């Protein structure tokens, strides 16, 4: 699985003018299931993200986790994280999981983040979404379970 996480002061996702999910301090997690990904990878990624120490402590150092600050997560599916730009100018997405597997793993991943004790808001799989965020830092981190 691939994830692009951004430390945010606030974030929201809207579909057709309706706000589906919004959070204050926490993480915006853009997530993509790749072909061959499993629930075990989603488990590992959710646990790692919940414990990732990227929030400031009292001395201004990145030393606190999402759990430590009692923050929230906005989990948004984004198959374009599977983009292959090695040939030509139009990205290919053939390495992304099928829509059925992608949706299943997206929902499973979000549930595993919640199982870490993190309040979770979500977008809608496969929808044309508008994502608004205020990146804090900025702090943006790429994670891939294949690495």
C-alpha positions in Angstrom: 0.0 0.0 0.0 1.1 3.5 -0.6 0.3 6.5 1.6 1.0 10.1 1.4 0.5 11.6 4.9 0.3 15.3 5.7 0.4 16.8 9.1 -2.5 19.2 9.2 -4.1 21.9 11.4 -7.4 21.0 9.6 -8.6 19.1 6.6 -11.9 18.2 5.0 -13.3 16.3 2.0 -16.3 17.3 0.0 -18.3 15.4 -2.6 -21.0 17.3 -4.6 -21.0 20.1 -2.1 -21.5 17.9 0.9 -18.7 17.7 3.5 -18.2 13.9 4.1 -15.4 14.2 6.6 -13.4 16.8 8.4 -10.8 17.0 11.1 -8.8 19.5 13.1 -5.3 18.7 14.2 -4.1 15.4 12.8 -3.2 13.7 9.6 -4.6 13.7 6.1 -3.8 10.2 4.8 -4.1 9.7 1.0 -4.1 6.0 0.5 -3.7 3.7 -2.5 -3.9 -0.1 -2.6 -1.6 -1.7 -5.1 -2.0 -5.1 -6.9 -1.2 -7.9 -4.5 -1.7 -5.8 -1.3 -3.2 -7.6 1.7 -4.9 -6.8 5.0 -1.6 -7.6 6.8 0.1 -4.7 4.9 -2.8 -2.4 5.9 -2.4 -3.5 9.5 1.3 -2.7 9.5 0.8 0.7 7.8 -2.0 1.8 10.1 0.0 0.9 13.2 3.1 2.7 11.8 1.2 5.8 11.0 -0.5 5.9 14.4 2.9 5.8 16.1 4.9 8.0 13.7 6.4 10.8 15.8 5.9 13.8 13.6 4.1 16.2 15.9 5.9 18.9 17.9 6.7 18.4 21.6 6.9 21.2 24.2 10.4 22.0 22.9 9.3 22.2 19.2 10.9 18.9 18.2 9.0 16.3 16.2 8.6 13.8 19.0 4.9 13.1 19.4 2.6 10.7 17.6 -0.9 11.1 16.4 -1.9 9.1 19.5 0.1 11.3 21.8 -1.6 14.5 20.6 -5.0 12.8 20.5 -5.4 13.9 16.9 -7.6 12.6 14.1 -7.1 11.2 10.7 -8.9 12.0 7.5 -8.5 8.9 5.2 -9.0 9.6 1.5 -8.6 7.0 -1.3 -6.3 8.2 -4.1 -5.5 5.6 -6.8 -3.3 8.2 -8.6 -0.6 7.3 -6.0 0.0 4.3 -8.2 1.0 6.5 -11.2 3.7 5.2 -13.4 5.3 8.1 -15.3 8.2 6.1 -16.8 6.7 6.0 -20.3 5.5 9.1 -22.1 3.6 11.9 -20.6 0.4 10.2 -19.6 0.6 8.3 -16.3 -0.4 4.7 -16.2 -2.2 3.2 -13.3 -2.1 -0.5 -14.1 -0.3 -1.4 -10.8 -3.2 -0.1 -8.7 -5.5 -2.7 -7.1 -8.7 -3.4 -8.9 -11.6 -1.2 -7.8 -13.1 -4.0 -5.7 -9.8 -4.8 -3.9 -9.0 -1.1 -3.7 -12.3 -0.3 -2.0 -12.1 -3.3 0.4 -8.5 -2.4 1.4 -9.3 1.3 1.8 -12.2 0.5 4.1 -10.1 -2.0 6.0 -7.2 0.4 6.4 -9.5 3.1 7.7 -11.0 0.7 10.2 -7.4 -0.3 11.3 -6.5 3.3 11.9 -9.6 3.6 14.1 -8.6 0.4 15.9 -5.4 2.2 16.9 -7.6 4.6 18.9 -7.6 7.4 16.3 -10.8 9.2 15.4 -11.3 8.7 11.6 -13.2 10.7 9.0 -13.3 9.4 5.4 -13.9 10.4 1.9 -15.8 8.2 -0.6 -14.0 5.6 -2.6 -14.1 6.3 -6.3 -15.8 9.7 -6.0 -14.7 13.0 -7.5 -13.6 14.6 -4.2 -12.5 18.1 -3.2 -9.9 17.9 -0.4 -9.1 21.0 1.6 -6.2 21.1 4.0 -4.0 23.4 6.0 -0.6 21.6 6.0 1.2 22.2 9.3 4.9 22.6 8.9 4.7 21.7 6.1 5.2 18.1 6.9 4.5 15.6 4.1 5.7 12.0 4.2 5.6 9.2 1.6 5.1 5.6 2.8 5.1 2.4 0.8 4.7 -1.0 2.3 6.8 -2.4 -0.6 9.9 -0.5 0.7 
